[in-house]
Amino acid sequence: MSNACMPLYGSLFILITSFAYASDAQNKVINVALQDRAVLVKSNVEELGYRVGDIAHQTVEVITPKGYRLDETSIPAIGKGAANIELRHADWKQTDFGNKTRHLVTLQWQVFRVMQEARYYALRPLHLQFKQKKRAIAIDIQPAQVLVSSVLPSQMNKETMALRADIKPKLRNISIYVAMLWLSSFTFLLTLLYFIWHFDWFHLRVSKAQPFRRAYRDIKRLSKANSAEIANTFKAMGILRNAFDASAEFTLTIERLSLLYQHCAWLLPKQQDIERFYLVSELAFFAGEQPKLSLIQLKKLSHQLMRLESI
């Protein structure tokens, strides 16, 4: 009898073990499903007190298992529709705590159009998705509603019909800009005065103590003339030698240039150019040679001497 019941007992044991394994597998599936869904969803928005142009702030808080991140593509497009209320800005952040993650999504909805009467307007529904590798959690949030008043007054009386005063613009502190403007103007004037002096634009009155400035003007005038260049070159060399004589207060030759440097020490930086000029000019005037300095070079030398003279 006992031997006959052994196969029955074995079959019963296998059946009970199968049921237990199936029950454990089902519990694991349920636990995975519970782990892969949001624990808490909250949506908050102020419903009252809106007019055309106002912005309604909606805050959505979602708590998911740790590691999930918001899929940015699941947020509604900004300003893509033609509804009365459109999404203007969206911001989100997440914070991990324990084995969960808190997601805070902030949406700004702006009222663009209203009817002639106060009424509720629905925001767009939200279909948010949170992903972690190949897993995803989808959350559907019903659209919230906000009460928007009409652009027309609800009562037609003197108070509602009277025009409101214009909003005065906010005064800005422009003292720093005024100071920068004055500083820039002063710098510009100084720069302009320097260029006027440097290039002798206005031909200001020249004192007798500035013979090189007069010489520069005369040579510049010769450079603009259409007469023969060689003749003008001889004239320019004579003008420049007269300027040297006026600065030294006596007639100079190449042998007496040391007296020039004693009397006008400020000419020492151009000593080499001055000696070359005197050598070329004396060969041209007294030996009959062609001048080896062009009119442009004489003009440049007179300008450099004028600058030294003005320092």
C-alpha positions in Angstrom: 0.0 0.0 0.0 2.8 2.4 0.9 4.7 1.5 -2.2 1.7 2.1 -4.4 1.2 5.6 -2.9 4.8 6.7 -3.4 4.2 7.8 -7.1 1.1 9.8 -6.0 3.0 11.5 -3.2 5.9 12.4 -5.6 3.5 13.9 -8.1 1.8 15.9 -5.4 5.1 17.2 -4.2 6.1 18.3 -7.7 2.8 20.1 -8.2 3.1 22.0 -4.9 6.7 23.0 -5.8 5.6 24.3 -9.2 2.9 26.4 -7.7 5.3 27.9 -5.2 7.9 28.7 -7.9 5.2 30.3 -10.1 3.9 32.4 -7.1 7.5 33.6 -6.4 8.1 34.5 -10.1 4.8 36.4 -10.1 5.8 38.4 -7.0 9.2 39.3 -8.7 7.3 40.6 -11.7 5.0 42.7 -9.5 8.0 44.0 -7.6 9.7 45.0 -10.8 6.6 46.7 -12.0 6.3 48.6 -8.8 9.9 49.6 -8.9 9.6 50.9 -12.5 6.7 53.3 -11.9 6.5 56.8 -10.2 5.9 56.7 -6.5 4.3 60.2 -6.3 3.0 62.8 -8.8 1.9 66.3 -7.8 0.8 69.2 -10.1 0.2 72.7 -8.7 -1.0 75.9 -10.5 -2.8 79.0 -9.3 -6.2 79.0 -10.8 -7.5 82.6 -10.3 -6.4 86.1 -11.1 -5.2 86.1 -14.7 -5.6 88.6 -17.5 -4.3 88.7 -21.1 -0.5 88.7 -21.1 -0.2 87.2 -17.6 1.9 84.1 -16.9 0.6 81.0 -15.0 3.3 79.0 -13.2 2.7 75.3 -13.1 4.9 73.1 -10.9 5.0 69.3 -11.4 6.7 67.1 -8.8 7.4 63.5 -9.7 9.2 61.0 -7.5 10.6 58.0 -9.4 13.0 55.2 -8.5 16.6 56.4 -8.4 18.4 56.9 -11.6 15.6 58.0 -13.9 15.9 61.3 -15.8 13.3 63.4 -17.6 13.1 63.0 -21.4 13.3 66.6 -22.6 11.4 65.6 -25.8 8.3 64.8 -23.8 7.9 68.4 -22.7 5.5 70.4 -24.9 7.0 72.5 -27.6 7.4 76.2 -26.6 5.1 78.5 -28.5 4.3 76.1 -31.4 0.6 76.2 -31.2 -2.1 78.8 -31.8 -4.1 78.2 -28.6 -5.3 80.8 -26.1 -2.6 79.8 -23.7 0.9 78.7 -24.9 4.0 77.4 -23.1 6.6 80.2 -22.8 9.4 78.6 -20.7 10.2 75.2 -19.1 12.7 74.3 -16.5 13.4 71.1 -14.7 15.8 69.7 -12.2 16.2 66.4 -10.3 17.5 65.5 -6.8 18.4 62.0 -5.6 17.5 61.0 -2.1 17.7 57.5 -0.7 16.7 55.1 -3.4 14.4 57.6 -5.1 14.7 60.7 -7.4 12.6 63.8 -7.0 11.9 65.6 -10.3 10.7 69.2 -10.2 9.4 70.6 -13.5 8.4 74.2 -13.7 6.3 75.4 -16.7 5.3 79.0 -17.5 2.1 79.4 -19.5 1.2 82.8 -21.0 -2.3 84.0 -21.8 -2.4 85.3 -25.4 -6.1 85.5 -26.2 -9.3 85.8 -24.2 -13.0 85.9 -24.8 -15.4 88.7 -24.0 -16.3 87.1 -20.7 -14.4 85.6 -17.8 -14.0 81.9 -18.3 -11.7 78.9 -17.5 -9.0 78.0 -20.0 -7.3 74.6 -20.0 -3.6 74.2 -20.1 -2.1 71.7 -22.4 -2.1 68.1 -21.1 1.3 66.7 -20.1 2.7 63.3 -21.2 6.0 63.2 -19.4 8.5 60.3 -19.8 11.4 59.4 -17.5 14.0 57.1 -18.8 16.8 55.0 -17.4 18.8 53.1 -20.0 16.2 50.9 -21.7 13.5 51.4 -19.1 10.9 54.2 -19.3 8.1 55.5 -17.1 5.3 57.4 -18.8 3.1 59.8 -16.7 -0.1 61.5 -18.1 -1.1 64.6 -16.2 -4.5 66.0 -16.9 -4.6 69.6 -18.0 -5.0 72.2 -15.3 -7.4 75.1 -15.7 -7.0 78.8 -14.9 -9.7 81.5 -14.7 -8.9 84.4 -17.0 -10.9 87.7 -17.0 -11.9 89.5 -20.1 -10.2 92.6 -21.4 -13.6 94.3 -21.1 -14.7 95.7 -17.7 -17.4 93.7 -15.9 -19.1 97.0 -15.0 -19.6 100.0 -17.2 -19.2 103.0 -14.9 -17.0 106.1 -14.6 -14.2 104.2 -12.8 -14.0 101.5 -15.4 -14.4 103.8 -18.3 -11.8 106.3 -17.3 -8.4 105.8 -18.9 -5.6 104.7 -16.6 -2.5 106.8 -16.2 0.6 105.8 -18.2 3.1 103.8 -16.4 6.2 105.9 -15.9 9.4 104.2 -17.1 11.9 103.1 -14.4 14.7 105.6 -14.1 18.1 104.3 -14.8 21.3 105.4 -13.3 23.2 106.9 -16.3 25.9 108.8 -14.3 28.6 106.2 -15.4 27.6 106.7 -19.0 27.7 110.5 -18.7 31.2 110.2 -17.1 32.3 107.9 -19.9 30.9 110.3 -22.5 32.8 113.3 -21.0 36.0 111.3 -20.7 35.7 110.1 -24.4 35.0 113.7 -25.5 38.1 115.0 -23.6 40.3 112.2 -25.0 39.0 113.0 -28.5 39.8 116.7 -28.2 43.3 115.9 -26.9 43.8 113.6 -29.8 42.5 116.2 -32.3 44.8 118.9 -30.9 47.8 116.6 -31.1 47.1 115.8 -34.8 46.6 119.5 -35.5 50.0 120.2 -34.0 51.7 117.2 -35.5 50.5 117.8 -39.1 50.3 121.6 -38.8 46.7 121.5 -40.3 45.5 125.0 -39.3 48.8 126.9 -40.0 48.7 128.6 -36.6 50.7 131.7 -36.0 54.4 130.7 -35.7 56.6 132.6 -33.4 60.1 133.7 -34.4 61.5 130.9 -32.2 60.1 128.2 -34.5 62.0 128.5 -37.8 61.7 124.8 -38.6 57.9 125.0 -38.5 58.0 127.9 -41.1 60.5 125.9 -43.1 58.2 122.8 -43.1 55.3 124.9 -44.3 57.3 126.4 -47.2 58.8 123.0 -48.2 55.4 121.4 -48.1 54.1 124.2 -50.3 56.9 123.5 -52.8 56.1 119.8 -52.8 52.6 120.6 -54.0 53.8 123.0 -56.8 53.9 121.8 -60.4 57.3 123.5 -61.2 60.5 121.6 -61.8 61.4 119.3 -59.0 65.2 120.0 -59.1 64.7 123.7 -58.8 62.3 123.2 -55.9 64.8 120.9 -54.3 67.4 123.6 -54.4 64.9 126.1 -52.9 64.0 123.6 -50.2 67.6 123.1 -49.2 68.1 126.9 -49.0 64.9 127.2 -46.8 66.1 124.5 -44.5 69.6 126.0 -44.2 68.0 129.4 -43.3 66.1 127.6 -40.6 69.3 126.2 -39.2 70.9 129.6 -39.3 67.9 131.1 -37.5 68.0 128.5 -34.8 71.8 128.9 -34.2 71.5 132.7 -34.6 74.6 132.7 -37.0 75.5 131.4 -40.4 76.4 127.7 -40.4 78.6 125.6 -42.5 79.5 121.9 -42.2 82.6 122.8 -40.2 80.6 124.8 -37.7 77.9 122.3 -36.9 79.4 121.7 -33.5 78.4 125.2 -32.5 74.9 124.4 -33.6 74.7 121.4 -31.2 76.0 123.6 -28.3 73.4 126.2 -28.9 70.5 123.7 -29.8 71.2 120.5 -27.9 67.7 119.3 -28.8 68.9 118.7 -32.4 71.4 116.0 -31.3 69.0 113.1 -32.0 69.1 114.1 -35.7 72.8 114.8 -35.8 73.6 112.2 -38.5 70.8 113.4 -40.8 71.8 117.0 -40.3 75.4 116.4 -41.2 74.3 114.4 -44.3 72.0 117.3 -45.3 74.8 119.9 -45.0 77.2 117.7 -46.9 74.7 117.2 -49.8 73.6 120.8 -49.8 77.2 122.3 -49.9 78.2 119.9 -52.7 75.1 121.0 -54.6 75.5 124.8 -53.9 79.3 125.1 -54.1 80.4 122.1 -56.2 77.6 122.1 -58.7 76.5 118.5 -58.1 73.0 117.3 -58.4 71.3 117.1 -55.0 71.2 113.5 -53.6 68.2 114.3 -51.4 64.7 114.4 -52.9 62.1 117.0 -52.1 60.1 114.3 -50.2 63.2 113.5 -48.1 63.7 117.2 -47.3 60.1 117.6 -46.4 60.3 114.6 -44.0 63.5 116.0 -42.4 61.9 119.4 -41.9 58.9 117.8 -40.3 61.1 115.8 -37.9 63.0 118.9 -37.0 59.7 120.8 -36.4 58.6 118.1 -34.0 61.9 118.4 -32.0 61.6 122.1 -32.0 58.1 121.9 -30.5 59.0 119.7 -27.6 
